[in-house]
């Protein structure tokens, strides 16, 4: 089994890329392979530094818009059907 740095090297990943890009790539690999959404270290640090900016959603709510289906009259053309 390969380590993550070997995988990144095999895929041609730039060694000098910013840490945030590396984290995003690893996060994507984890999500694609397991379906689990993980929090990266920089995201965790951001949450700890700014707890008031982070919005915690409780339960999803279904939105409704109250659309009313209206009957639109078809425009009348001066042509008659030929039989």
Backbone as ProteinMPNN parsed JSONL, in Angstrom:
{"seq_chain_A": "XXXXXXXXXXXXXXXXXXXXXXXXXXXXXXXXXXXXXXXXXXXXXXXXXXXXXXXXXXXXXXXXXXXXXXXXXXXXXXXXXXX", "coords_chain_A": {"N_chain_A": [[0.842, -1.173, 0.0], [0.539, 2.186, -0.868], [1.891, 5.272, 0.395], [0.436, 8.516, 1.009], [2.012, 10.624, 0.0], [3.495, 9.316, -1.94], [1.476, 8.544, -3.7], [0.597, 11.071, -4.547], [2.899, 11.968, -5.839], [3.071, 10.072, -7.907], [0.847, 10.824, -9.353], [1.667, 13.15, -10.418], [1.604, 15.451, -8.926], [2.374, 18.722, -7.837], [5.101, 19.254, -5.811], [5.692, 21.598, -4.498], [3.319, 22.896, -4.139], [0.735, 24.888, -2.563], [-0.252, 24.242, 0.872], [-3.013, 24.22, 1.257], [-4.033, 23.422, -1.196], [-3.032, 20.857, -1.376], [-4.384, 19.717, 0.804], [-7.034, 19.943, -0.088], [-6.975, 18.227, -2.278], [-6.43, 15.724, -1.072], [-8.676, 15.568, 0.55], [-10.631, 15.366, -1.414], [-9.915, 12.865, -2.546], [-10.48, 11.151, -0.381], [-13.238, 11.573, -0.084], [-14.154, 10.69, -2.597], [-13.427, 8.0, -2.581], [-14.489, 6.827, -0.219], [-16.835, 8.133, 0.381], [-17.133, 9.719, 2.544], [-17.241, 12.847, 4.097], [-14.655, 14.811, 5.094], [-13.029, 16.985, 7.506], [-10.56, 19.299, 6.858], [-7.26, 20.093, 8.206], [-6.803, 22.911, 8.0], [-9.401, 23.864, 7.714], [-10.475, 23.078, 10.158], [-8.914, 24.635, 11.885], [-9.777, 27.188, 11.097], [-12.442, 27.098, 11.942], [-12.081, 26.893, 14.714], [-10.844, 29.337, 15.25], [-12.75, 31.224, 14.515], [-15.486, 30.86, 15.78], [-17.98, 32.108, 15.85], [-18.612, 32.812, 13.266], [-19.238, 30.508, 11.963], [-21.916, 28.672, 10.797], [-24.199, 26.519, 12.135], [-26.23, 24.152, 10.842], [-29.399, 22.883, 11.63], [-31.751, 20.854, 11.096], [-32.524, 19.762, 7.814], [-34.728, 21.715, 5.798], [-37.671, 21.619, 3.886], [-38.215, 23.599, 1.117], [-40.879, 25.642, -0.016], [-42.724, 27.1, -2.642], [-45.227, 27.89, -3.492], [-46.318, 27.81, -6.143], [-48.606, 28.649, -8.688], [-50.494, 27.208, -11.124], [-51.227, 28.66, -14.058], [-53.578, 29.113, -16.655], [-52.678, 29.858, -19.805], [-53.899, 31.703, -22.436], [-53.958, 30.594, -25.821], [-52.404, 32.189, -28.57], [-54.383, 33.647, -31.129], [-54.462, 32.776, -34.486], [-54.828, 33.968, -37.769], [-55.294, 31.989, -39.543], [-57.0, 29.212, -40.96], [-57.803, 25.784, -40.552], [-57.171, 23.551, -43.181], [-59.12, 21.286, -44.916]], "CA_chain_A": [[0.0, 0.0, 0.0], [1.351, 3.393, -0.999], [1.608, 6.413, 1.256], [-0.21, 9.597, 0.263], [3.005, 11.396, -0.756], [3.839, 8.523, -3.129], [0.338, 8.677, -4.613], [0.616, 12.415, -5.122], [4.038, 12.02, -6.755], [2.699, 9.278, -9.083], [-0.155, 11.569, -10.121], [2.299, 14.351, -10.961], [1.254, 16.593, -8.094], [3.486, 19.626, -7.577], [5.577, 19.175, -4.431], [5.742, 22.943, -3.937], [1.972, 23.469, -4.119], [0.324, 25.314, -1.216], [-0.845, 23.202, 1.717], [-4.464, 24.181, 1.074], [-4.3, 22.642, -2.407], [-2.773, 19.466, -1.003], [-5.485, 19.289, 1.659], [-8.23, 19.792, -0.921], [-6.791, 17.028, -3.097], [-6.581, 14.561, -0.198], [-10.091, 15.555, 0.939], [-11.355, 14.838, -2.578], [-9.638, 11.432, -2.645], [-11.22, 10.461, 0.683], [-14.669, 11.659, -0.419], [-14.415, 9.867, -3.775], [-13.242, 6.575, -2.312], [-15.295, 6.31, 0.888], [-18.105, 8.843, 0.497], [-17.135, 10.449, 3.812], [-16.75, 14.214, 3.987], [-13.777, 15.084, 6.238], [-12.622, 18.372, 7.722], [-9.111, 19.424, 6.743], [-6.677, 20.847, 9.323], [-7.001, 24.356, 7.869], [-10.818, 24.126, 7.997], [-10.63, 22.93, 11.605], [-8.297, 25.821, 12.484], [-10.671, 28.308, 10.798], [-13.609, 26.955, 12.818], [-11.656, 27.197, 16.085], [-10.513, 30.759, 15.364], [-13.938, 32.043, 14.285], [-16.676, 30.038, 16.037], [-19.224, 32.849, 15.631], [-18.875, 32.895, 11.822], [-19.662, 29.204, 11.474], [-23.342, 28.45, 10.979], [-24.545, 25.114, 12.286], [-27.588, 23.885, 10.393], [-30.021, 21.834, 12.431], [-32.318, 19.837, 10.209], [-32.887, 20.332, 6.522], [-36.127, 22.083, 5.661], [-38.158, 21.64, 2.516], [-38.694, 24.9, 0.698], [-42.047, 25.609, -0.886], [-42.833, 28.385, -3.295], [-46.619, 28.225, -3.774], [-46.557, 28.082, -7.547], [-49.973, 28.435, -9.147], [-50.472, 26.966, -12.556], [-52.213, 29.493, -14.742], [-53.809, 28.738, -18.044], [-52.355, 30.974, -20.693], [-54.62, 31.507, -23.704], [-53.118, 30.492, -27.013], [-52.658, 33.303, -29.491], [-55.211, 33.293, -32.276], [-53.878, 33.092, -35.777], [-55.884, 34.21, -38.766], [-55.344, 30.859, -40.452], [-57.957, 28.163, -40.663], [-57.325, 24.465, -40.973], [-57.642, 23.127, -44.506], [-59.45, 19.866, -44.911]], "C_chain_A": [[0.893, 1.245, 0.0], [0.926, 4.449, 0.012], [1.075, 7.541, 0.384], [0.801, 10.416, -0.531], [3.454, 10.644, -2.011], [2.713, 8.598, -4.164], [0.359, 10.026, -5.326], [1.754, 12.556, -6.123], [3.72, 11.25, -8.034], [1.698, 10.014, -9.975], [0.406, 12.872, -10.68], [1.967, 15.602, -10.181], [2.499, 17.412, -7.788], [3.853, 19.596, -6.095], [5.528, 20.528, -3.731], [4.377, 23.63, -3.911], [1.619, 23.899, -2.692], [-0.352, 24.174, -0.446], [-2.347, 23.088, 1.509], [-4.848, 23.36, -0.162], [-4.086, 21.158, -2.124], [-3.91, 18.908, -0.149], [-6.755, 19.042, 0.839], [-8.153, 18.533, -1.765], [-7.007, 15.761, -2.263], [-8.04, 14.427, 0.251], [-10.94, 14.974, -0.195], [-11.148, 13.33, -2.72], [-10.431, 10.637, -1.602], [-12.705, 10.437, 0.359], [-15.02, 10.74, -1.582], [-14.33, 8.381, -3.467], [-14.169, 6.026, -1.235], [-16.667, 6.959, 1.003], [-18.221, 9.66, 1.774], [-16.55, 11.837, 3.588], [-15.951, 14.543, 5.24], [-13.464, 16.57, 6.332], [-11.1, 18.414, 7.684], [-8.559, 20.204, 7.938], [-6.884, 22.36, 9.207], [-8.468, 24.735, 8.107], [-11.08, 24.053, 9.501], [-10.074, 24.157, 12.329], [-9.196, 27.047, 12.285], [-11.905, 28.278, 11.71], [-13.25, 27.33, 14.251], [-11.386, 28.685, 16.274], [-11.743, 31.65, 15.252], [-15.221, 31.25, 14.542], [-17.989, 30.775, 15.78], [-19.584, 32.949, 14.158], [-19.432, 31.601, 11.253], [-21.132, 29.002, 11.806], [-23.589, 26.95, 11.05], [-25.999, 24.938, 11.882], [-28.158, 22.734, 11.206], [-30.554, 20.733, 11.531], [-32.667, 20.484, 8.891], [-34.381, 20.641, 6.473], [-36.489, 22.128, 4.188], [-38.679, 23.032, 2.2], [-39.936, 24.725, -0.158], [-42.269, 27.016, -1.42], [-44.258, 28.761, -3.687], [-46.878, 28.579, -5.229], [-48.007, 27.787, -7.894], [-49.91, 28.282, -10.656], [-51.598, 27.76, -13.205], [-52.356, 29.02, -16.176], [-53.591, 29.965, -18.902], [-53.086, 30.744, -22.011], [-53.659, 31.477, -24.878], [-53.425, 31.656, -27.947], [-53.457, 32.813, -30.697], [-54.492, 33.702, -33.549], [-55.015, 33.244, -36.764], [-56.051, 33.058, -39.724], [-56.361, 29.826, -39.994], [-57.4, 26.853, -41.189], [-57.945, 24.112, -42.306], [-57.946, 21.646, -44.434], [-59.483, 19.281, -46.281]], "O_chain_A": [[1.86, 1.342, 0.756], [-0.231, 4.513, 0.427], [1.243, 7.524, -0.835], [0.487, 10.865, -1.634], [3.758, 11.263, -3.03], [2.973, 8.704, -5.362], [0.165, 10.111, -6.538], [1.586, 13.204, -7.156], [4.054, 11.707, -9.127], [1.701, 9.85, -11.195], [-0.311, 13.618, -11.346], [2.041, 16.706, -10.721], [3.561, 16.853, -7.51], [3.02, 19.878, -5.234], [5.344, 20.598, -2.516], [4.303, 24.837, -3.68], [2.14, 23.341, -1.726], [-0.942, 23.27, -1.036], [-2.902, 21.991, 1.574], [-5.875, 22.681, -0.163], [-4.857, 20.311, -2.574], [-4.347, 17.774, -0.346], [-7.459, 18.055, 1.05], [-9.158, 17.846, -1.948], [-7.689, 14.835, -2.702], [-8.575, 13.321, 0.324], [-11.855, 14.186, 0.045], [-12.101, 12.597, -2.984], [-10.984, 9.58, -1.906], [-13.36, 9.405, 0.509], [-16.061, 10.083, -1.564], [-15.082, 7.586, -4.031], [-14.597, 4.876, -1.324], [-17.563, 6.411, 1.644], [-19.275, 10.228, 2.061], [-15.497, 11.985, 2.969], [-16.507, 14.554, 6.339], [-13.615, 17.315, 5.363], [-10.432, 17.659, 8.39], [-9.312, 20.905, 8.613], [-7.118, 23.025, 10.217], [-8.749, 25.808, 8.641], [-11.82, 24.871, 10.048], [-10.687, 24.659, 13.272], [-9.356, 27.853, 13.202], [-12.352, 29.32, 12.189], [-14.023, 28.007, 14.929], [-11.667, 29.237, 17.338], [-11.773, 32.73, 15.843], [-15.974, 30.994, 13.603], [-19.009, 30.138, 15.517], [-20.753, 33.152, 13.828], [-20.031, 31.599, 10.178], [-21.543, 29.144, 12.958], [-23.232, 26.206, 10.137], [-26.897, 25.507, 12.504], [-27.482, 21.733, 11.441], [-29.842, 19.771, 11.246], [-33.067, 21.648, 8.86], [-35.194, 19.911, 7.04], [-35.721, 22.607, 3.355], [-39.497, 23.577, 2.941], [-40.036, 23.775, -0.934], [-42.026, 28.001, -0.723], [-44.474, 29.869, -4.177], [-47.584, 29.545, -5.516], [-48.569, 26.789, -7.443], [-49.347, 29.118, -11.363], [-52.775, 27.542, -12.919], [-51.396, 28.59, -16.816], [-54.256, 30.987, -18.729], [-52.912, 29.699, -22.638], [-52.682, 32.225, -24.928], [-54.58, 32.056, -28.09], [-53.235, 31.716, -31.21], [-53.986, 34.817, -33.672], [-56.082, 32.663, -36.562], [-56.873, 33.134, -40.637], [-56.552, 29.602, -38.799], [-56.627, 26.825, -42.147], [-59.132, 24.355, -42.525], [-57.137, 20.853, -43.953], [-59.748, 18.089, -46.437]]}, "name": "protein", "num_of_chains": 1, "seq": "XXXXXXXXXXXXXXXXXXXXXXXXXXXXXXXXXXXXXXXXXXXXXXXXXXXXXXXXXXXXXXXXXXXXXXXXXXXXXXXXXXX"}
